[in-house]
Amino acid sequence: MGNNKDINKNIKRNQGDDKSLEFLDLKSINNLKISDHLQDRKVLFKEPSPIEYSNFFRPGMGTENVGGFLRSLIMMLRPNRILEIGAGYSTPFLLEGLVNNKRVFDDGNLKENYFKNYSYDPKLIILDNQTLGKLIQNKGMREIIDSNYTEFIEGSFEGNGRCLFKKYGFFDFVWFDCGGPIEYENFIREYWNYCSNYILFHFTYSNGKPNLNHKIIREKINENTIIFDIVEPHKNRQGSITILKKECL
């Protein structure tokens, strides 16, 4: 493939432009910067890391291990339109993943064609009816709402699908964490044709076995779709994710 300069010529890199990318050259190990807490060998790998975004954490929601996982997926998959239904602890991780994707690690393994005429302009659309409390009161939520990458919609997701699709197009990454079997079925019925790639559902197992939410997903998805379950073995509930990948539009 071409060198880094060849790739950079295809990228918008205007100073102060949110759509620009920053390429970090990692071809030399000397270019890596180790964070301060890793440099302190006295505490390295001896104590659990503190929970991130603790002000967003709500006991019983079962997302303490999910946030970082979602952030990693965003950074790996580089989606353009993320839809989150049911805001909370996962929200800052989703946004952080989008922001981190402005930085591209160049270790000599980049696909040149991927960045041809590339402009980074993602959006995180957040829908939440705030029945579990006023999210806006959480420290840091105002920064999330005011971000150029987000649109926060207070209210039910039901009935908004067509309008959101007309405004944003297909959603290539969806995180659904809202309600129970009725809401799961309503989402699939209304939004399935507006999803183009990955759809992740929370709380699909109870006591280590598929629950009614999982059954609805299996029964309502008829087309060729890859389905994969992740189950936390130490939890009775709120400890599972079902990942769907649509094969094509």
C-alpha positions as CSV (number, residue, x, y, z in Angstrom):
1,M,0.0,0.0,0.0
2,G,1.0,3.6,-0.2
3,N,2.8,5.4,2.5
4,N,1.2,7.6,5.2
5,K,1.5,10.7,3.0
6,D,-0.5,9.1,0.3
7,I,-3.3,8.4,2.7
8,N,-3.2,11.8,4.3
9,K,-3.8,13.4,0.9
10,N,-7.3,11.8,0.8
11,I,-8.3,13.1,4.3
12,K,-9.9,16.4,5.4
13,R,-7.4,17.7,7.9
14,N,-8.5,21.4,8.4
15,Q,-7.4,22.8,11.8
16,G,-10.3,22.8,14.1
17,D,-12.5,20.7,11.8
18,D,-14.4,18.0,13.7
19,K,-14.5,15.9,10.5
20,S,-10.7,15.7,10.2
21,L,-8.5,12.8,11.4
22,E,-5.3,12.6,13.3
23,F,-2.9,9.9,12.2
24,L,-0.6,8.7,14.9
25,D,2.5,7.0,13.5
26,L,3.2,3.9,15.5
27,K,5.8,2.3,13.2
28,S,8.4,3.0,15.8
29,I,7.9,1.8,19.4
30,N,9.5,5.1,20.5
31,N,6.4,6.9,19.4
32,L,4.3,5.2,21.9
33,K,3.4,7.2,25.1
34,I,2.7,5.1,28.2
35,S,0.0,6.7,30.5
36,D,1.2,7.9,33.9
37,H,-0.6,5.2,35.8
38,L,1.1,2.5,33.9
39,Q,4.5,4.0,34.5
40,D,4.0,3.6,38.3
41,R,5.3,0.0,38.7
42,K,4.3,0.1,42.4
43,V,0.6,-0.2,41.6
44,L,0.8,-1.8,38.1
45,F,-1.6,-4.8,37.9
46,K,-1.8,-5.1,41.7
47,E,-5.2,-3.5,42.3
48,P,-8.4,-3.4,40.2
49,S,-8.8,-0.3,38.1
50,P,-11.3,2.3,39.3
51,I,-14.7,2.2,37.6
52,E,-14.8,4.7,34.7
53,Y,-17.5,7.3,34.5
54,S,-18.7,6.4,38.0
55,N,-21.1,9.3,38.1
56,F,-23.1,7.6,35.3
57,F,-23.2,4.2,37.1
58,R,-26.5,3.0,38.4
59,P,-26.5,-0.2,40.5
60,G,-28.6,-3.1,39.2
61,M,-28.4,-2.0,35.5
62,G,-25.7,-4.6,34.8
63,T,-23.6,-2.4,32.5
64,E,-20.4,-2.0,34.5
65,N,-18.6,-4.4,32.2
66,V,-20.5,-3.4,29.1
67,G,-19.4,0.2,28.7
68,G,-15.7,-0.6,27.9
69,F,-16.8,-3.4,25.6
70,L,-19.0,-1.1,23.6
71,R,-16.3,1.5,23.3
72,S,-13.9,-1.1,21.9
73,L,-16.4,-2.2,19.4
74,I,-17.0,1.4,18.2
75,M,-13.2,1.9,17.8
76,M,-12.9,-1.4,15.9
77,L,-16.0,-1.1,13.6
78,R,-15.8,2.7,13.1
79,P,-19.6,3.1,12.6
80,N,-21.0,6.2,11.1
81,R,-24.5,6.3,12.7
82,I,-25.0,4.9,16.2
83,L,-28.4,4.6,17.8
84,E,-28.6,4.2,21.5
85,I,-32.1,3.4,23.0
86,G,-32.0,3.6,26.7
87,A,-29.2,6.0,27.9
88,G,-27.1,5.7,31.0
89,Y,-23.8,4.2,31.9
90,S,-23.1,3.1,28.4
91,T,-23.6,6.6,26.9
92,P,-20.2,8.2,27.7
93,F,-18.4,5.1,26.4
94,L,-20.2,5.2,23.0
95,L,-19.4,8.9,22.7
96,E,-15.8,8.4,23.7
97,G,-15.4,5.7,21.1
98,L,-16.6,8.1,18.4
99,V,-14.2,10.8,19.6
100,N,-11.3,8.4,19.7
101,N,-11.9,7.4,16.1
102,K,-10.7,10.8,15.1
103,R,-7.3,9.4,15.8
104,V,-6.0,6.7,13.5
105,F,-3.2,4.5,14.6
106,D,-0.8,4.0,11.7
107,D,1.5,1.0,12.3
108,G,1.9,0.4,8.6
109,N,-1.2,-1.8,8.4
110,L,-3.8,0.8,7.1
111,K,-6.0,0.1,4.1
112,E,-5.4,2.9,1.7
113,N,-8.7,2.5,-0.2
114,Y,-10.7,2.9,3.1
115,F,-9.5,6.5,3.5
116,K,-10.0,7.6,-0.1
117,N,-12.2,10.7,-0.1
118,Y,-12.8,10.0,3.6
119,S,-14.6,12.5,5.8
120,Y,-15.3,11.7,9.4
121,D,-18.8,12.8,10.3
122,P,-20.4,10.3,12.7
123,K,-23.4,10.9,14.9
124,L,-24.7,9.3,18.1
125,I,-28.4,9.5,18.4
126,I,-29.7,8.9,22.0
127,L,-33.3,8.2,22.8
128,D,-34.4,8.0,26.4
129,N,-37.7,8.6,28.2
130,Q,-35.8,9.3,31.5
131,T,-38.2,7.1,33.5
132,L,-35.2,6.0,35.6
133,G,-34.3,9.6,36.6
134,K,-33.2,12.9,35.1
135,L,-30.0,12.1,33.2
136,I,-29.3,15.7,32.7
137,Q,-28.5,16.0,36.4
138,N,-25.6,13.6,36.1
139,K,-22.2,15.4,36.0
140,G,-20.9,15.2,32.5
141,M,-24.3,14.7,30.8
142,R,-24.5,18.3,29.6
143,E,-21.1,17.8,27.8
144,I,-22.5,14.7,26.1
145,I,-25.7,16.5,25.0
146,D,-23.8,19.5,23.8
147,S,-21.3,17.4,21.8
148,N,-21.2,17.9,18.0
149,Y,-21.4,14.1,17.7
150,T,-24.7,13.6,19.6
151,E,-28.4,14.3,19.3
152,F,-30.4,13.6,22.5
153,I,-34.1,12.9,22.1
154,E,-36.2,12.7,25.3
155,G,-39.2,10.4,24.8
156,S,-40.1,7.0,23.6
157,F,-38.4,5.3,20.7
158,E,-41.7,4.0,19.4
159,G,-43.0,6.0,16.5
160,N,-39.7,7.8,15.8
161,G,-38.1,5.3,13.5
162,R,-39.2,6.7,10.1
163,C,-38.4,10.3,11.1
164,L,-34.9,9.3,12.3
165,F,-34.2,7.3,9.2
166,K,-35.2,10.2,7.0
167,K,-32.8,12.4,8.9
168,Y,-29.8,10.1,9.4
169,G,-30.2,7.2,7.1
170,F,-29.3,3.7,8.1
171,F,-28.0,2.9,11.6
172,D,-24.9,0.8,11.4
173,F,-24.5,0.3,15.1
174,V,-27.4,0.0,17.6
175,W,-27.3,-0.5,21.4
176,F,-30.8,-1.4,22.7
177,D,-31.2,-1.4,26.5
178,C,-34.8,-0.5,27.1
179,G,-37.8,-2.2,28.7
180,G,-38.8,-5.8,28.3
181,P,-40.4,-8.2,25.7
182,I,-43.0,-5.6,24.4
183,E,-40.3,-3.0,23.8
184,Y,-38.0,-5.6,22.2
185,E,-40.7,-6.7,19.8
186,N,-41.7,-3.1,19.0
187,F,-38.1,-2.1,18.2
188,I,-37.6,-5.0,15.8
189,R,-40.9,-4.3,14.1
190,E,-40.3,-0.6,13.6
191,Y,-36.5,-0.3,13.3
192,W,-35.2,-3.5,11.8
193,N,-35.3,-2.2,8.2
194,Y,-33.5,0.9,9.3
195,C,-30.5,-1.1,10.7
196,S,-27.7,-1.9,8.3
197,N,-25.0,-3.8,10.3
198,Y,-24.6,-4.5,14.1
199,I,-27.5,-4.5,16.6
200,L,-26.8,-5.3,20.2
201,F,-29.5,-6.2,22.7
202,H,-29.0,-6.1,26.5
203,F,-30.5,-8.5,29.0
204,T,-31.4,-11.5,26.9
205,Y,-30.5,-14.2,29.5
206,S,-31.8,-14.9,33.0
207,N,-30.1,-17.3,35.4
208,G,-27.8,-18.4,32.6
209,K,-30.7,-19.3,30.2
210,P,-32.3,-17.4,27.3
211,N,-35.2,-15.4,28.5
212,L,-38.3,-14.0,26.7
213,N,-36.4,-11.1,25.2
214,H,-34.1,-13.6,23.5
215,K,-37.0,-15.7,22.3
216,I,-38.6,-12.6,20.7
217,I,-35.3,-11.8,18.9
218,R,-35.1,-15.4,17.6
219,E,-38.7,-15.5,16.5
220,K,-38.9,-12.1,14.8
221,I,-35.6,-12.1,12.9
222,N,-36.2,-14.2,9.8
223,E,-33.6,-13.1,7.4
224,N,-30.0,-14.2,7.1
225,T,-28.5,-12.8,10.3
226,I,-25.5,-13.8,12.5
227,I,-26.6,-14.1,16.1
228,F,-24.1,-14.3,19.0
229,D,-24.7,-14.3,22.7
230,I,-22.3,-13.2,25.5
231,V,-23.3,-14.3,29.0
232,E,-21.8,-13.2,32.3
233,P,-21.7,-16.5,34.3
234,H,-21.8,-14.8,37.7
235,K,-25.1,-12.9,37.3
236,N,-28.7,-13.9,37.6
237,R,-30.0,-11.1,35.4
238,Q,-28.8,-8.0,33.5
239,G,-25.7,-9.9,32.6
240,S,-26.0,-10.7,28.9
241,I,-25.7,-9.3,25.4
242,T,-27.0,-10.7,22.1
243,I,-25.2,-9.4,19.1
244,L,-26.8,-9.4,15.6
245,K,-25.0,-8.7,12.4
246,K,-27.1,-8.2,9.3
247,E,-25.6,-9.9,6.3
248,C,-26.9,-7.3,3.9
249,L,-29.5,-4.5,3.6
